[in-house]
Amino acid sequence: MRSKLFVLATAAMLALPPIARAQSLAGLWDATVVVGGVDVPFRMEITGSGAGVKGSFFNGDEKVTSTSGRFTNGALALSFDEYETKLEATLKDGRLEGQYSRGTRGAPYPFQAKRFVAAPPADERVPSIAGLWNIQTKSAKGESAWHLIVRQSGPEVSAVILRVDGDTGTLTGAFRHGTFVLGHFSAARPLRLEIAPQADGSLSLVQNDERDKPLTAIRAEQALAKGLPQPSDPSRFTSVKDPTEPLRFSFADLNGKIVSNADDRFRGKVIIVDISGSWCPNCHDETPFLVDLYRKYHDRGLEIVALSFEEAAQLKNPTRLRAFIKRYGIQYTVLVAGEPREASEKLPQTVNLNSFPTTFFLGRDGRVRSAHAGFPGKASGKFHEEAKQEMTHTVERLLAEAVQFSSGK
């Protein structure tokens, strides 16, 4: 009887169309998105099955996991609500092909993926490029240099470019035919980077397809010894016109209620005013840290106000911002301040406000005592830890001051 049931079950399964008998997608995949005609390689992981499937992108050791997912009849759909994005692909001949849609933020990225296969050992001598490098540049923000942080294990390399506004996320890849080819995609900030060691010990860097605009990186200690420009200090990059005046803000929360720095709930409190946006990858890096600060110091007198600058479509219906708040468990005040291009206009007291995020630290008198441009994520290693220590120390120092505040607040 059992044998007959087995035969019947097998026959029924074979009667299904091949796509319905597809194997589980669970496991690691080598994927690519096409951005501006450039193939950006990255790795992703799929877990679960059916309506319970989830997909994760990697940012170094961190995972960005889909809010929801489904794999039915050979079609995969993954949603990332805090980015308001969706990955849709079809399984065919063992490969996934489809697109990564970005809501109102532009055209979808073509997407494809195949099962992960470990790369064979390199058959050529692999140069050592691990360490801290100085990239000479002239950025639109007025920077003269960036950091390049490289970690290496044989031919395998991970790297991150750290600018004043934050980092690129962890780029990963390997050495092949004289060049390290790296990629990064973690639901946002896709980037392809080619690193070619030069005879003089420097590195030639090509971002995406900008071969006509290569960058040069030299060892950080050599750049310092030669007196070359150093990366901008994020604690000195942004300021206010008159530090004797309280920093003023007045914007609506998600319920339409106007919240102002003059409200009683902020009187005599230490306040972090965070210039943010749910579209901003570096803001995603900073937010868990702010959530922890608020949880630790709120009872001692710390308030945090995020001024979120969103695109026009989000201002009408801030679904992504709501998902962002839910994703990180934000309990501090979030106000909708306008579009990103309006930040300086909406906060006319600021000077050189052009980085998302930018964090202002207000003493109990409402005046700006410190400002920090950008935020280096975990990918930036010691710079991430140093930024957290510096910002935590600032909060503790301000909380320890006597309660004094201006009547003009």
Residue, then its C-alpha position, 0 to 999 in steps of 0.5 A: m500500500r505504501s509503495k502504491l501511494f509513493v508511486l501515485a505521489t511521484a506521478a502527481m509531482l511529475a505531472l506538474p509543470p517544471i517551474a512548479r517543481a523548481q528547487s528552493l532558492a535558499g542559499l547564497w547568490d552572486a548577483t548583479v545590478v546594472v546602473g548607468g550601463v555599469d554591471v555592479p557585482f554583489r552577493m545576496e542570500i535567500t532564506g525560507s520558501g513560498a510566502g515565507v521567503k526573505g532576501s538579504f543584501f550584505n554591507g560587510d558583516e551587516k545584513v539588509t533583509s527584506t520586509s517581506g517576500r514570496f516565491t511562487n510559480g518561479a517568480l520571486a518578489l522581495s520588498f524593502d519597505e524602509y527603502e520603498t524598493k522591490l526586487e522582482a525576478t523569475l527563475k529560469d535555467g537556474r538563474l534569476e533575472g528581473q529588476y530592482s524597482r526604486g519607487t519614485r526615485g528613478a528607473p529600475y535596475p536590471f538584475q540577474a543572479k546565479r548560485f554562489v560558487a567559490a572562486p578558484p585560487a588565483d594563479e598569479r601573484v597577488p599584491s598586498i594593498a591592505g591598510l589606510w590610503n589617502i585619495q586626492t580629490k576635489s569634491a562638490k562639497g569642497e573636500s580635498a581628500w577621502h579615506l580608502i580603507v582596505r582589508q585583504s585575505g589573499p586575493e579576496v578584498s573588502a574596501v570602503i571609501l569614506r567621505v565627509d558625509g559617510d562611507t560607500g558601504t563595504l565593497t567586496g571582490a577579488f584580484r583577477h588579471g592585475t586588478f581588484v574588481l569590487g562591488h557593493f549593493s545593499a538595497a542602496r548606493p550601488l558602486r563598482l570599484e576597480i583598484a589597479p596597483q601601480a609600479d610606484g606603490s600607488l593605486s589607480l581607482v576607477q569608480n563605475d565606468e569613469r575611466d577618463k577620471p581615475l583617482t589616485a590613492i597613496r598610503a596615508e602615512q606617505a600623504l601625511a609626510k608629503g604634506l598633501p591635503q587630508p580628509s575633511d574633519p567632520s566635526r569642523f565641516t558644518s557650523v552656524k552663523d551665530p553660535t550665541e543664538p539658539l538653533r530654531f526649527s518649526f516643522a510638522d510631525l507625521n500627524g501634521k502637528i507643528v513642533s518647535n524648538a520653543d515647545d516646553r518639552f525641550r526647555g532645559k534639555v540637551i537636544i540632538v537635531d539630526i538632519s536626515g532622510s529615509w532615502c539616505p544610506n548614511c542616515h540608515d547607518e547613523t539611526p541605530f546609534l541615535v536610537d541607542l543614545y536616546r534609549k540610554y540618555h533620555d531619562r537624563g534629559l536628552e531629546i532627539v529631533a530628526l528633521s527629515f528631508e524627503e522627495a516631493a512624493q514622500l512629502k505627500n504620502p511618507t510611507r517610506l519614512r513611516a517604514f524607516i521609523k518602524r524598522y529602527g524602532i525610533q521613539y524620538t521626535v521625527l519632523v518632516a522638514g521639506e525636500p533635500r535641496e531645501a535644507s539650507e533654506k529651511l535652516p538659514q542659521t547653518v553654514n555649509l550644510n550639505s551632508f546627509p546626515t548632519t548632527f547638531f548638538l544643542g546645550r540646555d540653553g538651545r545653542v549649538r555647541s557642536a556639529h558633526a557632518g555625515f556618519p561613518g558606518k560600521a564598514s569604516g571600522k575605527f572611524h565608526e567607533e571614533a565617531k560614536q565615542e566623540m558624539t557620546h562624549t559630547v552628549e555626556r558633557l552637555l548633560a553634565e552642565a547646569v540647567q541654563f537656558s535662554s529666554g529667547k529659546 
